[in-house]
Amino acid sequence: MSIFNLAVILMGFSVLEPGFCCTIQDLGRRGYQHQGVTQGGAVDEYSFRWANRLVGNPDGAAALEITLGGLVLEAQREGEFAITGADLGARINAVEIEAWRNYRVLAGDRISFKTPRTGLRAYLAVAGGILSPVMLGSRCVVMREQIGGLNNRGEMLKAGDYLPYETIKPYLQREVALRDIPNFEAELELGVILGYQHRQFTQLDTQRFFNSEYCLTAHVDRMGYRLDGPTLKPQTSGIISEGITLGAIQVPADGKPIILMSDRQTIGGYPKLGSVFSLDLYQLAQRGPGAKIRFVPKDISIAQVQRTLFQRDLKYFRF
């Protein structure tokens, strides 16, 4: 083993307490859905990308998705990390720290997370990325498919795990501008791009959907968010199964819409009204049962412009 490889192995975080649910995520496993492999990846893409940008990583570098807190890590070597997403009361040792900026960590320092104040999921990115095994071009964990992660078994972190990383540059303090930090307590309005199957819904149903308030049920996870509210009745009860895109609004037999998320199934046979704009999904991913939602139509050209501007902001971020 070379000195370089040995140094990389010795650098990392030890997991002292795994928390409620913490997994390794990146931007997902692309190009395998036709083979039945779920995309996976961070459910809050906005926060995930910003976390990596704050430590100078490529957008898709592996990071931690920390759901509901409780995680405690101990640094084995000096490094640099950033926290974005939900406010889970993060601390370095006993000192509380803010999200949406980066920090230097020294050997022996402990990073811990309490319970949510706002939002559900925080993201911790470390300079150099988490060096877990790559499977089908990705390091992301999909628990129901038992793929990804430290042992490639699709597992959450557990006490005693070791998260190797490689810090290869000096530390420079960075933080996201206040205007770019989302408010996870604001009223939630999601843009919807209608799909070709929207014609299977009557005009009255479509208007009812856009003029009504829906509520998140207790059935919310990385696979999908079930809604409670006015029912929708497509003119056909089923379709030939087809591939499902991120954010698809699927309407099963009970008429209650389901918004499909990162760990969604690869195909489905229920009609779909359209899809939630991908950059709006991050706000949904940070809401729990009981949250209220309204939907508005979004033109695809406007969505494309917003996506382009977001990518530009990340690319030209200055600190």
N, C-alpha and C positions, 0 to 999 in steps of 0.2 A: 504494500500500500504506500502511495506517495505521501510526502509531507502535506501537499495541498489537500488531498482527499482526507487525511487524518484531521486536518484543521477544520474542514467542513463538517465532519462528523461530530466534532467536539462542540460546535457552535449550535445552540438551539435553546428551546424552552422545554422544561420538564412540566408535565401536567400533574399538579398536586390534587386538584379537585376538578372533575370534568364538567360540573354544572348540570343544568337541566337538559340541554341538547346543544352540543357544539360539534360542528362538522367542518371538514376541509372542503372548500369550494373554489371554483374558478368560473370562467364564463360558460362552461358546459361542454358536453361531448357532442360535437357537431359532425354531421355526415353519416350517422348510423341509425337514424330513426327508421329508415326503410328495412333495417334488419331487426327491428323491435327493441332497440336500445334507446332508453329515455335520454333526453338532452341533459337534464339536471342543471347544475350551476346555481350561482347566487340568486335568490329570489328578489333581492333589492339590488338591482344592477347599478343604480345611481350611487348608492353609498359604497358598494363594492369597488367601482371604478375609481371613485375619489380616494378611497383608502390606499389603493395601489399608487395613485398619482402622487400622494403626499410623501411616499417614501421612494419615489423615482422608479417604481417597477413598471414593466409592461402591463397593459390593461388586464391581461388574462392571467397574471401570476397568482398562484394559489394563496388563499388567505383563510382565516377562520370566520365562520358564520356562527355567532353566539346568540342563541335563542333563550330569552328570559333570564339570562345571567347565571351566576353561581360558579363561573369558571375561575380557577386560580392557577397561574403559571409562575414558574421560577426560571429566570434567565441563567444560563450556564456560562455565557460569554457576553461581552459588550455587543449591543446591537441597536437597531433603530426600528421603531414601529409606529403605526398610526391607528387611530380608532375613529370610525364614522358610524352613521346609522343611529340606532336608538340610544337614549341615555340610560345606561344600566349602572350608573354610579361607579364608574371605573376608578381604580386607585393604583398608584405605584407605591408599594409598601403601605403606609397608613395615610398617604396624602392623596386626596381626591384630585382627579385630573379631568380636563374637558375633552369632549369628542371633537372631531373635525380638525385635528391637528396631529403633528407627529411628535415623538418623544425619543430621547436617548435612554437606553436601559443598560445597567451594568451587571456584571456577574453577581448573583445572589439577590438581585431585585425581584420582588414579587408583583405581578400584575393581577388584580382581582376585579371581579364584577359582582355587583349586588343584584337587586331586582329592578324591573323596569320602572322608570319614571315617565318617560314618553317613548312610544314605539315598542317593538318586540324584539328586534334583531340588531345587534351591533356587529361590526366587521373589524377585525384586527389584521392588518397587513404588516408584514415585516420586510425590511429591505432585503432584496435578493429572493423573496418568495419562500414559501414553505416547500421543502424538497421532499415531498412524498412521492411514491411511485406513480408513474404515468401509465394509464390503461386506456387504450383506444384514443390516444391523443389528449387525454385530460386527467387531472388529478381529483376531479370532483367526486364527492360521495353521493350515491343514490342508495339509500338504505333499503328500499323495497326490492331493488335489483341486486343487492349485495355486491356492489361494485365500487371501486375507489377507496381512498383512505390509506392509512399507514400500512395495513396488511392486505389491501385490496379485497376487503370483505364488506365494504359498505357500512362500516361501523362508526358510531359516534365516538368522540374521544373518551378515554377512560383514565382513571388515575394510574400513574406510572408510565403513560405514553411519553414519547420524546419527539419533539418537533424540530428537525434540523433546518437551519437557514444559513445563508451566507451573506454577510455584510461586507461589501467591497468598496465602500466610499465613505468620506467623512460626513459627519452629521451636520445638517443645516436645518434650522427651525422653519417649518412651513405650516400654514393654516389656510383653511378654505374661507373665502370672503363670506361675510355675514349674509349677503344677498343670495348666496348659493346653498345655504344651509336650510334644509326643509323643515317645515313645522308639521310634526306628526300629530298635532292636536287640532289642526285646522279642519274646517268642513271638507269632506272628501267628495270631489267631483272628478269622474273619470271619463276621458274621451274615448269614444267607440267608433271604429271604422267598420261600416257595414260590409258584410260579405255577400257572396253571390246567393247564399241561401236565405237572405233576409226576405226574399219574395215568398218564402213559405209561411211567413207571418203576415197577418192582416195589417192593414194600415192602422187600424184601431189598436191592435196589440203593440205595434211599434211605437205609436204615440204614447200609449200607457207606460211602456218601458221608460221612455225618455222623460216623462212628466211625473214619475212616481219616485218615492224614496224607498230604498231597499235596506235591509239590515243583515249584517253578517251573523250566521248561525254559529253554533258550537263546532260545526264541521268545517274547520279551516286548517289547512296544513300546506306543506310544500307541493302537494299534488293539485289541490284545488280549493277554492273558496265557495261554499254554498251560500246562497242568498235566500232571505225570506222577504216576501212582498207580493205584489200582484203577480198572478200566474200568467204565463204565456202559453198559447195553444197553437203550435204550428199545424199547418194543413195536412201534414203527414207525420205519423208517429215515429218514423225511423227512416234512415237512409242507408245506402251501401257504405260500409265502414270505409273511412278515409283518414289520411294523416291529419293530425291536429296541431295547430300552431299555438305558440305562446300567447296567452291572453284570450283565447277563444271563449266565447260565451255560449256554452252548450245548454240546451234545454231538454231535460229528460221528460219521461212520461208524466211526472207530477206537475210539470209546468214551472218549477222553481229553477231559475238560472244558476249555473255553476261556471265560475271563471277559472279556467285551467292555468296552472302555474308551472314552474320549472320542472317538477317531477311528474308531470302529467303522463297519462298513457300515450302510446305512440299513434294509435288509431281509435276512432270512435264512430258510432252509428247514430248519434242523436243530431238533430238539426242545430245549426249554429246561427245566431242572429248576426254576429260579427265578432270583432276582436277588440279588446281594450288596448289602447296605444301602449306600446312596450315601455315607454318612459313614464307612463302613469302607474304602471304596475308596482313600482317601488313604494308608492304611498299605500297601496293596498296591502303589500307585504308587511307593513309596519302596523297594521290594525288588527285588533282581536275581536272576538265575539261581542255582538251588541253594537258595533260601529255602524253608523248610518252612511249610506252612499247614494249619490245621484249620478246619472249618466247623461252625457251630452254627445251629439253627433260630432265627429271630427273628420274633416276632409283629408284624404291621404296625402295630398301635396303639402298641407300645413304640417302634418306629422313628419314628413320627410325633412322639411326645413328645420323643425325643432330638433330632430335627431342630428342633423348636420351641425347646428349651432352648439349642441351639447358636446359633440365630438371636438369641435373647434375649441371650446372653452377648456377642455381637458388638455388638448395638445399644446395650447399656448399659455397654460397656467404658469404664473410667475410667483416667486416667493422671495 
